[in-house]
Amino acid sequence: MKQTISRRRRVAAASTFAALAATLGLWAGSPAQAQTDPWPTRPVTLVVPFAPGGPTDTVARLLAERLQAQWKQTVVLDYKPGGGTMVGTQFVARAPADGHTLGMAISALMINPALQPRMPYDTLKDLAPVALIGQAHFGLFAHPSLEARNIPELVAYARRNPGKLSYATPGIGTGTHLAGELMQTLAGIQMVHVPYRGSAPAQQDVLAGRVPLLFDVQFSAMPFVRDGKLKLLALASPKRSQQTPEVPTLDESLPGFSAMSLIGVIAPGGTPRPLVDRIAADVGVAVRSPEMGARMAQLGMEPVGSTSQEYEAIVRTEIAKWTQVVKNAGIKPE
């Protein structure tokens, strides 16, 4: 009889421990186990949604080099251009969620859901934001002949002359295009959008005085400002640039204005949270290295190295914001 009672107590104790272990995530295969499982066990693929060359590729190469040193595994760059970054992003979304396939993401990650009615993946369900690597500032530039010297003067001029001001951008649906639409909404003004296929032709028409305003990446157009061929009215970011702190932001005149070029790392949806957090931490170490920070500064970027939770919050906020801007402006994809 005593043996039976003792056996029952052992069974009950084991059951209690099993329940506690399950609650705490101690069983094999649980997210907590992912913290101790060996990883990576083979080369990691980092998908670049562009052809080789350009700032995203440069950042990816810098990141891969430093992650290889940390992980003691090869990081292979896989170029999958097309579809406004959706080809490469779809590849990541469909990859096994084991941390061995990651992807580079730009602002298109948050803009495409607002522009594309039929996407091949659900950004919020099929992808896991890992870390924001860095950010670059958009600027509102003007031809020197434009009488407005700052945003209040520009807004006042636009209100007196509705529809007479036009602004050039590198194309429909770009972050700079949406920045212009957001400005019109917040300022209550009407401007004409003049899209080009890239920054260079947009810059040339503004330099020639054919279009008075230009929304572009700050780094790209700054040489013309230094030469006196353009004037920089304001930055589109919510905070002043570390590199040009004397330049005001649109937010200072139009509260709530925020538009930046963002670059980050994503993983397939369903990747265990502890593994995502570990990758984010390693990305942060790489981004905050003096060598990578200096190279990003040369590309006009400010290094960030966020947590996965911070990047996810940014992705959700940006998707909601641009969805409303696109809806208000009636923008259609090209």
C-alpha positions in Angstrom: 0.0 0.0 0.0 2.8 2.4 0.9 4.6 1.6 -2.4 1.4 2.4 -4.3 1.0 5.8 -2.5 4.7 6.5 -3.1 4.4 5.6 -6.8 1.3 7.9 -7.1 3.2 10.8 -5.5 6.1 10.3 -8.0 3.6 10.3 -10.9 1.9 13.4 -9.6 5.2 15.2 -9.1 6.3 14.3 -12.6 3.1 15.6 -14.0 3.4 18.8 -12.1 7.0 19.3 -13.3 5.9 18.5 -16.9 3.2 21.2 -16.7 5.7 23.7 -15.2 8.4 22.8 -17.8 5.9 23.3 -20.6 4.9 26.7 -19.2 8.4 27.8 -19.0 9.3 26.5 -22.4 11.8 23.9 -21.3 10.8 21.1 -23.7 12.8 20.5 -26.8 11.4 22.3 -29.8 10.1 25.2 -27.8 11.2 28.8 -28.4 13.3 28.8 -25.3 15.1 25.8 -26.6 16.1 27.8 -29.6 18.4 29.9 -27.4 20.6 26.8 -26.7 20.3 25.0 -30.0 23.4 25.2 -32.2 23.0 27.9 -34.8 24.0 28.5 -37.5 24.8 25.0 -38.5 25.4 25.8 -42.2 26.0 28.9 -44.4 23.4 31.7 -44.0 21.9 33.2 -47.1 21.3 37.0 -47.1 18.9 37.9 -49.9 19.4 41.3 -51.6 16.3 42.3 -53.5 18.3 44.2 -56.1 21.0 43.5 -58.7 24.6 43.9 -57.4 25.7 47.5 -56.9 24.0 50.4 -55.1 23.8 51.3 -51.4 21.7 48.3 -50.3 24.3 45.9 -51.8 27.1 47.8 -50.2 25.5 47.6 -46.7 24.7 43.9 -47.2 28.3 43.2 -48.0 29.5 45.1 -45.0 27.0 43.3 -42.8 27.8 39.9 -44.2 31.5 40.3 -43.6 31.0 41.1 -39.9 28.3 38.5 -39.3 30.6 35.8 -40.8 33.2 36.7 -38.2 30.7 36.4 -35.4 29.0 33.3 -36.5 32.0 31.4 -37.9 29.9 30.5 -40.9 29.8 31.8 -44.4 27.1 34.4 -45.2 26.2 34.2 -48.9 24.6 37.1 -50.7 21.8 36.0 -53.1 20.6 38.7 -55.5 16.9 38.6 -56.5 15.9 41.8 -58.1 12.5 42.7 -59.4 8.9 43.6 -58.5 9.9 46.7 -56.5 11.8 44.4 -54.0 8.9 41.9 -53.9 10.7 39.1 -55.7 13.5 38.9 -53.2 11.1 39.5 -50.2 8.8 36.7 -51.4 11.8 34.3 -51.5 12.5 35.1 -47.8 8.9 34.8 -46.8 8.7 31.2 -48.3 12.1 30.1 -46.9 12.3 27.7 -43.9 12.0 29.7 -40.6 15.2 28.4 -39.2 17.4 31.5 -39.4 19.5 30.3 -42.3 17.7 32.6 -44.8 17.6 36.3 -44.1 16.8 39.3 -46.3 17.7 42.9 -46.8 14.7 45.3 -46.7 14.2 48.9 -47.6 11.3 51.3 -47.2 9.5 49.5 -50.0 8.8 46.8 -47.3 6.3 49.2 -45.7 5.2 51.1 -48.9 4.3 48.0 -51.1 1.4 46.9 -48.9 -0.1 50.4 -49.4 0.4 50.4 -53.1 0.0 46.8 -54.3 -3.5 45.3 -54.1 -2.3 41.7 -54.7 1.0 41.0 -53.0 2.4 37.4 -53.0 2.9 37.5 -49.3 1.5 39.1 -46.2 4.2 41.5 -44.8 3.0 41.3 -41.2 2.3 37.5 -41.1 4.9 36.0 -43.5 7.9 38.0 -42.4 9.7 38.7 -39.2 11.4 42.1 -38.8 14.8 41.4 -37.3 16.6 44.7 -37.0 16.7 48.2 -38.4 20.3 48.7 -39.7 20.2 52.3 -40.6 18.3 55.3 -42.0 18.9 58.0 -44.5 17.2 61.4 -44.7 15.0 62.7 -47.4 15.3 66.4 -48.2 13.1 69.0 -49.8 15.3 70.9 -52.2 14.4 74.0 -54.3 15.8 75.9 -57.2 17.6 79.1 -56.0 15.1 81.2 -58.0 12.2 80.1 -55.8 11.3 82.9 -53.5 10.5 80.7 -50.5 13.4 80.4 -48.1 11.9 78.0 -45.6 8.8 75.7 -45.1 6.5 78.4 -43.6 7.2 80.7 -46.6 6.8 77.7 -49.0 3.4 76.7 -47.5 2.2 80.4 -47.6 3.2 80.6 -51.2 1.5 77.3 -52.1 -1.7 78.4 -50.4 -1.7 81.7 -52.4 -1.1 79.7 -55.6 -2.9 76.4 -55.4 -1.7 73.8 -57.9 1.1 76.1 -59.3 4.0 74.5 -57.4 5.4 71.2 -58.7 7.9 68.8 -57.2 10.1 66.2 -58.8 10.8 62.8 -57.4 12.6 59.6 -58.6 9.3 58.0 -59.4 5.7 57.1 -58.5 5.3 55.2 -55.3 8.8 56.0 -54.0 9.3 57.2 -50.5 10.1 60.7 -51.7 6.8 60.8 -53.7 4.8 59.8 -50.6 6.7 62.4 -48.6 5.4 65.0 -51.0 1.9 63.7 -50.7 2.1 63.7 -46.9 3.4 67.3 -46.9 0.3 68.3 -49.0 -2.0 66.6 -46.5 -0.5 68.1 -43.4 0.0 71.6 -44.9 -3.4 71.7 -46.6 -1.8 72.7 -50.0 -1.9 71.4 -53.6 1.2 70.7 -55.6 1.8 68.8 -58.8 3.9 65.6 -58.7 6.4 65.2 -61.5 7.8 61.7 -61.5 11.0 60.6 -63.2 12.8 57.3 -63.6 15.5 57.8 -61.0 17.1 60.6 -59.1 19.5 61.9 -61.8 16.8 63.0 -64.3 14.7 64.5 -61.6 17.7 66.5 -60.3 18.6 67.7 -63.8 15.2 69.2 -64.4 15.2 71.0 -61.1 18.7 72.3 -61.7 17.6 73.6 -65.0 14.7 75.4 -63.3 12.0 73.5 -65.2 10.6 72.1 -61.8 11.0 74.3 -58.7 11.1 71.6 -56.0 12.7 68.2 -55.5 12.1 65.5 -52.9 15.2 63.3 -52.9 17.6 61.5 -50.6 19.7 64.2 -48.9 23.0 62.5 -49.6 22.2 62.3 -53.3 21.5 66.0 -53.9 23.8 67.6 -51.3 26.7 68.2 -53.8 24.4 70.6 -55.7 23.6 72.5 -52.4 27.3 72.9 -51.7 27.8 74.3 -55.2 24.9 76.8 -54.7 22.8 75.2 -57.5 20.1 74.0 -55.1 18.9 75.1 -51.7 17.8 72.7 -49.0 14.7 73.9 -47.3 14.2 71.1 -44.8 14.6 67.4 -44.0 11.7 65.0 -44.0 12.8 63.1 -41.0 11.3 63.6 -37.5 14.7 64.6 -36.1 17.6 66.7 -37.4 20.4 64.9 -39.1 23.6 64.1 -37.1 25.6 65.2 -40.1 23.7 68.5 -40.8 22.2 69.6 -37.5 21.7 73.1 -38.8 19.1 72.0 -41.3 15.5 72.2 -39.9 12.9 69.4 -40.3 9.5 69.5 -41.9 8.2 68.3 -38.6 9.2 71.6 -37.0 6.7 73.4 -39.2 4.3 70.5 -39.9 4.0 68.5 -36.6 3.7 64.8 -37.2 5.7 64.8 -40.5 8.0 61.8 -40.8 9.5 60.2 -43.9 12.9 58.5 -44.1 14.7 55.9 -46.2 15.0 52.8 -43.9 17.2 49.7 -44.4 16.9 46.6 -42.3 17.0 42.8 -42.0 14.0 40.5 -42.2 13.5 36.7 -41.6 10.7 34.3 -42.6 7.6 34.6 -40.5 7.5 31.9 -37.7 11.3 32.2 -37.0 11.5 31.6 -33.2 11.6 34.8 -31.3 14.7 34.0 -29.3 16.5 33.3 -32.5 15.3 36.5 -34.1 16.4 38.4 -31.0 19.8 36.8 -31.2 20.3 37.7 -34.8 19.1 41.2 -34.1 21.7 41.5 -31.3 24.5 40.3 -33.6 23.4 42.7 -36.3 23.5 45.5 -33.8 27.1 44.6 -32.9 28.1 44.7 -36.5 26.3 48.0 -37.2 27.8 49.7 -34.2 31.4 48.7 -35.2 33.4 51.8 -36.1 34.3 50.5 -39.5 30.7 49.8 -40.6 29.5 53.0 -39.1 32.1 55.1 -41.0 31.3 53.4 -44.3 27.6 53.9 -43.8 28.2 57.6 -43.1 30.0 57.8 -46.4 26.8 56.5 -48.0 24.7 59.1 -46.2 23.3 56.7 -43.7 23.0 56.8 -39.9 23.6 53.4 -38.3 20.9 52.3 -35.9 21.0 48.6 -34.9 17.6 48.3 -33.3 16.0 45.4 -31.5 13.5 43.2 -33.3 10.6 44.7 -31.3 11.6 48.2 -32.2 11.9 47.3 -35.9 8.5 45.6 -35.9 6.9 48.6 -34.3 8.4 50.8 -37.1 7.2 48.4 -39.8 3.6 48.4 -38.5 3.5 52.2 -38.0 4.9 52.9 -41.5 2.5 50.5 -43.2 -0.5 52.2 -41.5 0.8 55.7 -42.3 1.6 55.1 -46.0 -1.7 53.2 -46.5 -3.6 56.3 -45.4 -1.4 58.6 -47.5 -1.9 56.4 -50.6 -5.6 56.2 -50.0 -5.9 60.0 -49.5 -3.9 60.8 -52.7 -5.4 58.1 -54.8 -2.0 56.9 -55.9 -1.9 53.9 -58.3 1.2 51.8 -58.9 3.0 52.1 -62.2 
